[in-house]
Amino acid sequence: MSDETPLGFETRMIHAGAAPDPATGARQTPIYQTSSFVFKDAAHAARLFSLQEVGYIYSRLTNPTVAVLQERIASLEGGVGAVAAASGHAAQIMALFPLMGPGKNIVAADKLYGGTVNQFGQAIKRFGWSVKFVDMDDTDAVRAAVDDDTRAIWCESLANPGGIVTDVEAVSAVAKDAGVPLIVDNTMATAALWRPIEHGADIVCSSTTKFMSGNGTAIGGIVVDSGKFDWMASDKFPSLSQPAPEYNGLNFGEALGPMAYTFHSIAIGLRDLGGCQQPQNAFYTLLGLETLALRMERHSQNALKIAEYLEGHSAVDWVSYPGLKSSQYHERARKYLPNGAGAVFTVGLKGGYDAGVKLVDSLKLFSHLANIGDSRSLVIHSASTTHSQLTDEAKTLAGAGPEVVRLSIGLETADDLIADLDQALSAR
Ligand SMILES: *Cc1c(COP(=O)(O)O)cnc(C)c1O
């Protein structure tokens, strides 16, 4: 295939990174369920270990099934390389690992997936890292939060639990002025609806557990590097710009150029943290990716229909979905998400906490569980589950007040989902 004509998104969804198996001709990517790979000879082994040749050593570092997934998602996001991890949360630590050190901080959005709030707010303190949560809509506040020890700015493109669209271009401008990378969690939109690298993100970090695998089968995460950030431009990123003592003094930035971050994440991140993705999970996610754009389009169409229905229902106080004209993020959604505003949104019920509980207990087609991005429609009442440990005030700040129900709209017939909501909202 010629290099001049870039292949379309849908073609890359199915083909990027993959070729018929050279050993057997297998057309679908095989699951290489093996821990290790035999070296051709001692010289080959030495070349692999010194990164002079790229190849397979041990599946904690690299694995052919996982490699196809990495290449495919890098291609879909428009990056130069990607590293897969055991989960979205493992990917987040992997994404930060080459950048951070004791005493360093990140500036992160105050509206994030709840698990990320825990990870950034608490767990990373044990590494000597810290976070400053700020409102990403207030770019002056973001700018003010950045200090000499800041090593990244972190936000979600389409932010969990729903309805928030981040102005990635505005945040990217702040990151560029500050000389630090912008990392965008693109889990909720996926590359099918929004490619943050095209809007100035330096690194994209996503959970593949959700829409990419698409049917609730496999946990996984991915870190994609745009290859555009200049690690050598300052002394802020010594792991990438200075000789690495943990890799025989290799200078990743000098030796690997735009692939420095990706190679560091494999050669040191996966080697030392060990949060690799299993080939079986990579296989499931590859199957999901083959239909990603089709699914995201239908998820978004269904979500818009259902959001419009709910907005008109007398038991509903408000609906926060950026696909709706009533959303304060509608204009931004039109700019960044022209092909659909995704599947996940929140609804405020007039009946408060009791109405939320009643709704989740009365729905039949919707599954009550803590996940998003399944082909099945999902629902959760955050105040009584994921956010139950927070005070009422903190719940409201997190978008999980007592009246709030989060929906992840699946691929079922929209009218069936509306009928289910209709009976559940009138249940007594
Ligand atoms: C689920 C999720 C994560 C964490 O991913 P896991 O695969 O569950 O570890 C991170 N960010 C967002 C936006 C998510 O929805």
The ligand as an SDF file (V2000), in Angstrom:
LIG
                    3D

 15 15  0  0  0  0  0  0  0  0999 V2000
  -12.7920    3.2920   33.7330 C   0  0  0  0  0  0  0  0  0  0  0  0
  -12.0170    4.5160   33.5510 C   0  0  0  0  0  0  0  0  0  0  0  0
  -10.6720    4.5780   33.9320 C   0  0  0  0  0  0  0  0  0  0  0  0
   -9.9570    3.4190   34.5930 C   0  0  0  0  0  0  0  0  0  0  0  0
   -9.8460    2.3200   33.7490 O   0  0  0  0  0  0  0  0  0  0  0  0
   -9.8300    0.7970   34.2680 P   0  0  0  0  0  0  0  0  0  0  0  0
   -9.6690    0.0230   32.9960 O   0  0  0  0  0  0  0  0  0  0  0  0
  -11.1140    0.5480   34.9820 O   0  0  0  0  0  0  0  0  0  0  0  0
   -8.6530    0.6690   35.1800 O   0  0  0  0  0  0  0  0  0  0  0  0
   -9.9910    5.7460   33.7010 C   0  0  0  0  0  0  0  0  0  0  0  0
  -10.5890    6.8240   33.1580 N   0  0  0  0  0  0  0  0  0  0  0  0
  -11.8880    6.7940   32.7790 C   0  0  0  0  0  0  0  0  0  0  0  0
  -12.4940    8.0110   32.1610 C   0  0  0  0  0  0  0  0  0  0  0  0
  -12.6470    5.6450   32.9650 C   0  0  0  0  0  0  0  0  0  0  0  0
  -13.9330    5.6310   32.5980 O   0  0  0  0  0  0  0  0  0  0  0  0
  1  2  1  0
  2  3  1  0
  2 14  2  0
  3  4  1  0
  3 10  2  0
  4  5  1  0
  5  6  1  0
  6  7  2  0
  6  8  1  0
  6  9  1  0
 10 11  1  0
 11 12  2  0
 12 13  1  0
 12 14  1  0
 14 15  1  0
M  END
$$$$
